[in-house]
Amino acid sequence: MADDLMEFPRTIEVLGRLADDVRAGYIDQLKKHGHPTRYGTDRLSDTITTQVEVDGKSFTASLNMNHYWKYLEEGTRPHWPPSSAILNWVEIKPVIPRPDGNGRIPTQKQLAFLISRKIAKHGTEGTHGFETTRDAILPMYYEKIEQALAEDVGAYVKAVLAW
């Protein structure tokens, strides 16, 4: 009976708000860095969902999103990316080409090759938007989480004593 009463509703609520705030902050970071990024037809910001889990021993507040977020976050080492993926990105983004030294404007295919070559030589630089967001928001929640845990444990103790 007593185990059924320990549900931590206040803590789960606070962790849900934390996850929602990190999600919103990360979406702002994606926009700030020009990454309302699409993979196929999905924008990364549209794929971000939040989740709070309690397994009896720990609490987890997490964000789930398309796998390629880590490449935006950490960047990549030099590599030759698939040309079809870069061409798709050029078409969706859209990337606006600039004239070369002779005034010629590259086609989308040529632009995809130039971008691929740059990635092959230099890799990509990470924006660290998730890390920035998490580090800014998490400290604002330490006290709120502590208070929510205290309220939940207090309510549990009262319920057990009344039982």
N, C-alpha and C positions, 0 to 999 in steps of 0.2 A: 504493500500500500504506500509506504513512504517513498519508495523509488519512483512511483508514478507521479508524484508531486513535483519532482525536480525537473522542471522543463526549461528554465531560464528564458522566459519570454522577453523580458526587458533587455537582456544581453543580446539576444538574437535580433531584436529590433534595432539596437544601436549598431551592431555589426552590419546589418542590412543598410543602414544609412551611410556607414563608412564605405561600404562597397559601392553604393550609388554615387557618393561624392568622388571617389577615386575614378569611377567610370566617366563621370562628367568632366572631371579635370583632365583625364587622359584624352578624351575627345577634343577638348580645347587645345591640348598640346599637339594633337595630330593636325588640327586646322592651322595652328600657329606655324608649324613647320611645313605647311603645304602638303599634308598627307591625308586628305579625305580619300585615301588610296582605295583603288578598286583592284580586285583580283577576279577576273571574269566580270560578273555583274555585281558582285558584292563589294560594298564599301566596308573597309575595316571597321569604321565607327559604327556601322549598322549591325555588325556581328557580335559586338561586345555585350555579354550578359553577366549578371552577378549571381552569386550563390553563397548562401550561408549554411554550413553544416555543423552539426553537433553529434559526436559519436560516443558520448559518455565520458570521454577523457579529455577531449580538446574541442575547441571552436575553430572553424576555418571560414574566413570571408575571402572569396576569390572572384576573379574575373575570368571569363572564358571568351576566347576570340579566335579568329582565323590564325593559323600557324605562322603566317608571315610577319606577324607583329614583331617577332624577335629580330628580324632582319632590319626593320626600321629602328628598333631600340638599340641594337648593338652594332649595326653595320655589317659589312661582309669583307672578307679578305679578297684580294684580286682573284677573279675567276671569269671565265667566258660564259655569260648567261645564255640561256636558250633564246635565239633570235625571235622566235614566234612570241615568246612571253614579253620581250621588250617591245616588239611591234604592237602587240595588244595593248600594252601599257601606254605607248605613244598615242594610240587611237583613242583610248578611254580618258586619259588624263585631262585634257589634251595638252600635248607639248607643242608650243608655238615655235616653229623654226626661225632662226635668224639667218640673214644672208651671210655667205662666206666672204672672203676678201675680194672676190670678183663679182659680188652682188648676186650670186646664184643662191636660190633657196632650195635646201635639200628636200627630197620627197620624204614621206613617212618611213619608207624602207631604208633610205640612206640615213635618216636621223636615228632610226633604231640601230643601225650598224655603228654609227658614231658613239652612241650611248653605250652600246655593248663593249666597244673598244676601250672606252674610258673606264668602265667597270673592270675589264680584263687587266688594265694597267694599274688602276688605283684602288679598286674595291669601292665600297660605299661607306659613308660615314654615318654612324648611328646618331639619333637625335636624343636618346635617353629621356624621352617624354614620359614614359611610365615611371621610371625611377624618380624623376623630378616631381611628378604628381604625388606619388606615394610618400616621398620624403617630406613634402609640404603638408599633406593632409593627415597622415598617421599621428603625429604628435598632438594634434588638436583632439584626438579621440582617446588618448590614454586615460584621462580623468573620467571621461564619460563611460568608458568600458568598465573601469574600476567601480564607479558608482552603480552602474547597472548590475554588475555581479553582486555587489553588496546588497542591493535591493532584492534580487532574486534569491540569494541565500537567506536573507532575513525573512522573506515570505515563506520559504521552505521550512525554516526553523519554527516559525509561528504555526504553520500548518501541522507539523509533526507534533509539536507540544499540545496543540488543540485536539489531536487525534487521540 
